[in-house]
């Protein structure tokens, strides 16, 4: 089991996954009226679909932050004391 603390990037990845999930559900919900010939949803429902790319961007940022922190730890460990 690892004893290192979670990086701030890990929190970004988790939050991004949750936001992406909400965006995916919103996207599915907005497509239902199109297939079943139901009345259109309000415009805010379509704007909620934008959570999907926002969550993806947040997760990608978290991955880059984690990679940077890991690279920094490796570089510090490689330097002689």
C-alpha positions as CSV (number, residue, x, y, z in Angstrom):
1,X,0.0,0.0,0.0
2,X,1.3,3.4,-0.9
3,X,2.0,6.0,1.8
4,X,2.3,9.0,-0.5
5,X,-0.4,11.7,-0.2
6,X,-2.8,12.2,-3.1
7,X,-1.7,14.9,-5.5
8,X,-3.9,17.9,-6.2
9,X,-4.2,16.4,-9.7
10,X,-6.0,13.3,-8.4
11,X,-8.7,15.6,-7.0
12,X,-9.0,17.2,-10.4
13,X,-9.4,13.8,-12.1
14,X,-12.1,12.7,-9.7
15,X,-14.0,16.0,-10.0
16,X,-13.7,15.9,-13.8
17,X,-15.1,12.4,-13.9
18,X,-18.1,13.4,-11.8
19,X,-18.7,16.5,-14.0
20,X,-18.3,14.4,-17.1
21,X,-20.8,11.9,-15.8
22,X,-23.4,14.7,-15.2
23,X,-22.8,16.0,-18.7
24,X,-23.2,12.5,-20.2
25,X,-26.5,12.1,-18.4
26,X,-27.7,15.5,-19.5
27,X,-26.7,14.6,-23.1
28,X,-28.8,11.4,-23.0
29,X,-31.7,13.3,-21.5
30,X,-31.7,15.9,-24.2
31,X,-31.7,13.3,-26.9
32,X,-34.8,11.4,-25.6
33,X,-37.3,14.1,-26.8
34,X,-35.8,14.0,-30.3
35,X,-36.4,10.2,-30.6
36,X,-39.8,10.0,-29.0
37,X,-41.3,13.1,-30.6
38,X,-41.8,14.8,-27.3
39,X,-41.8,18.6,-26.7
40,X,-38.4,20.3,-26.6
41,X,-36.6,20.7,-23.3
42,X,-35.7,24.2,-22.0
43,X,-32.5,25.7,-23.3
44,X,-30.7,25.2,-19.9
45,X,-30.9,21.4,-20.5
46,X,-28.8,21.8,-23.7
47,X,-26.3,24.0,-21.9
48,X,-25.9,21.3,-19.2
49,X,-24.5,19.1,-22.0
50,X,-21.5,21.4,-22.0
51,X,-20.5,19.8,-18.7
52,X,-19.2,16.8,-20.6
53,X,-16.3,18.6,-22.3
54,X,-15.7,20.7,-19.2
55,X,-15.3,17.4,-17.1
56,X,-13.0,16.0,-19.8
57,X,-10.8,19.2,-19.6
58,X,-10.8,19.1,-15.8
59,X,-9.6,15.4,-15.9
60,X,-7.0,16.1,-18.5
61,X,-5.7,19.0,-16.4
62,X,-5.5,16.7,-13.3
63,X,-3.6,14.1,-15.3
64,X,-1.1,16.7,-16.4
65,X,-0.7,18.1,-12.8
66,X,-0.1,14.5,-11.5
67,X,2.5,13.8,-14.2
68,X,4.3,17.0,-13.4
69,X,4.3,16.2,-9.6
70,X,5.6,12.7,-10.3
71,X,8.3,14.0,-12.6
72,X,9.3,16.5,-9.8
73,X,9.5,13.7,-7.2
74,X,11.6,11.5,-9.4
75,X,14.0,14.4,-10.2
76,X,14.3,15.2,-6.4
77,X,14.9,11.5,-5.6
78,X,17.6,11.2,-8.3
79,X,19.7,14.2,-7.0
80,X,22.4,13.2,-4.5
81,X,22.0,14.6,-1.0
